[in-house]
Amino acid sequence: MAVVIRLARHGAKKNPFYHIVVADSRNARDSGAILERIGSYDPMQPKDSGKRVMFDADKAKAWMARGAKPSDRVYKFLANAGMLEKRAAPVQTKKNQPREKTKKKIEDRNAKIAKAAEAAAAAKAEAEKPAEAPAEPAAE
């Protein structure tokens, strides 16, 4: 029997609440055919709240010792609790970054702005510089 530790959805429409359960992997998520309920997850709570994820660590360890595999979300909960090693984050694609042509445009615009600011600073310094008085003729 393939045993998994996963979430079973409860709660109302647009107000989810999950039980962390140990179940046979062949059963449906919300079938009710679970082996044991070991905790709860309330995604409506703030992320720093202690009530967001609550589970019995001893029961989770015992089931994993018997061969139960946690689902991806439950694995994250266990890793955040320090029971498992965190998985490495996958390498992201570069689709969220600007293209080379856009980078060049941004670079040119920034150079143009810097050049204009430099010219303005030079003009301001020139204006603040005291005007030199004409030299007085030498007295004879």
C-alpha positions as CSV (number, residue, x, y, z in Angstrom):
1,M,0.0,0.0,0.0
2,A,1.4,3.4,-1.0
3,V,0.9,5.7,1.9
4,V,1.2,9.5,1.5
5,I,1.0,12.5,3.8
6,R,-1.1,15.1,2.1
7,L,-3.8,17.8,2.4
8,A,-7.5,17.0,2.5
9,R,-9.7,20.1,1.8
10,H,-12.4,21.1,4.2
11,G,-14.0,24.5,4.8
12,A,-16.4,26.5,2.7
13,K,-16.4,27.9,-0.8
14,K,-13.7,30.6,-1.0
15,N,-12.7,29.8,2.6
16,P,-10.4,26.9,2.4
17,F,-9.2,24.9,5.3
18,Y,-7.0,21.7,5.0
19,H,-6.4,18.8,7.2
20,I,-2.9,17.2,7.0
21,V,-3.7,13.5,6.7
22,V,-2.1,10.2,6.1
23,A,-3.9,8.2,3.5
24,D,-3.6,5.6,0.8
25,S,-2.4,7.3,-2.4
26,R,-5.1,5.6,-4.5
27,N,-7.9,7.2,-2.5
28,A,-9.4,10.6,-3.7
29,R,-8.2,13.7,-1.9
30,D,-11.5,14.3,0.0
31,S,-12.8,10.7,0.1
32,G,-12.7,10.6,3.9
33,A,-10.8,7.3,3.7
34,I,-7.8,8.4,5.8
35,L,-5.6,6.5,8.1
36,E,-4.9,9.3,10.5
37,R,-5.2,13.1,10.8
38,I,-1.9,14.6,11.9
39,G,-2.5,18.3,11.6
40,S,-4.2,21.3,9.9
41,Y,-3.3,24.1,7.5
42,D,-5.3,27.3,7.3
43,P,-4.2,29.4,4.3
44,M,-6.4,32.3,5.4
45,Q,-4.2,33.0,8.4
46,P,-1.3,35.5,8.1
47,K,2.0,33.8,7.0
48,D,3.7,34.5,10.3
49,S,0.8,33.2,12.4
50,G,1.4,30.1,14.4
51,K,-2.1,28.9,13.6
52,R,-1.5,28.7,9.9
53,V,0.3,25.3,10.0
54,M,-0.1,23.0,12.9
55,F,0.9,19.3,12.9
56,D,2.1,16.6,15.3
57,A,5.8,16.2,14.4
58,D,6.0,12.9,16.3
59,K,3.2,11.3,14.2
60,A,4.7,12.7,11.0
61,K,8.1,11.2,11.8
62,A,6.5,7.8,12.7
63,W,4.6,7.6,9.5
64,M,7.6,8.6,7.4
65,A,9.6,5.9,9.2
66,R,6.9,3.5,8.0
67,G,7.4,4.6,4.4
68,A,4.8,7.4,4.0
69,K,5.9,10.0,1.4
70,P,4.8,13.7,2.0
71,S,3.2,15.6,-0.9
72,D,5.1,18.7,-2.2
73,R,3.2,21.1,0.0
74,V,3.5,19.0,3.1
75,Y,7.2,18.5,2.4
76,K,7.5,22.3,2.5
77,F,5.8,22.4,5.9
78,L,8.0,19.7,7.3
79,A,11.2,21.4,5.9
80,N,10.1,24.7,7.4
81,A,9.7,23.0,10.7
82,G,13.3,21.6,10.4
83,M,12.2,17.9,10.1
84,L,13.4,17.6,6.5
85,E,16.1,19.1,4.3
86,K,14.8,21.9,2.1
87,R,14.7,21.2,-1.6
88,A,16.7,23.4,-4.0
89,A,14.7,26.0,-5.9
90,P,14.5,25.2,-9.6
91,V,16.3,27.4,-12.1
92,Q,13.9,29.9,-13.5
93,T,13.7,30.9,-17.1
94,K,14.7,34.3,-18.2
95,K,11.3,35.2,-19.7
96,N,10.7,37.6,-16.8
97,Q,13.8,39.7,-17.7
98,P,13.9,42.4,-20.4
99,R,15.3,41.5,-23.8
100,E,18.7,42.7,-25.0
101,K,17.2,45.4,-27.2
102,T,15.2,46.8,-24.2
103,K,18.3,46.6,-22.0
104,K,20.2,48.7,-24.6
105,K,17.4,51.3,-24.8
106,I,17.4,51.6,-21.0
107,E,21.2,51.9,-20.9
108,D,21.1,54.6,-23.6
109,R,18.4,56.5,-21.8
110,N,20.3,56.4,-18.5
111,A,23.4,57.6,-20.2
112,K,21.5,60.5,-21.8
113,I,20.0,61.5,-18.4
114,A,23.4,61.3,-16.7
115,K,25.0,63.4,-19.5
116,A,22.2,66.0,-19.1
117,A,22.6,66.1,-15.3
118,E,26.3,66.5,-15.7
119,A,25.8,69.4,-18.2
120,A,23.3,71.1,-15.8
121,A,25.8,70.8,-12.9
122,A,28.5,72.3,-15.0
123,A,26.2,75.2,-16.0
124,K,25.2,75.8,-12.4
125,A,28.9,75.8,-11.3
126,E,29.7,78.3,-14.1
127,A,26.8,80.5,-13.0
128,E,27.9,80.5,-9.4
129,K,31.5,81.3,-10.2
130,P,32.0,85.0,-9.4
131,A,32.4,87.1,-12.5
132,E,36.0,88.4,-12.8
133,A,36.2,92.1,-12.5
134,P,38.1,93.9,-15.2
135,A,41.6,94.6,-14.2
136,E,42.1,98.1,-13.0
137,P,44.7,100.1,-14.9
138,A,48.0,100.4,-13.0
139,A,48.5,103.7,-11.3
140,E,51.4,105.7,-12.5
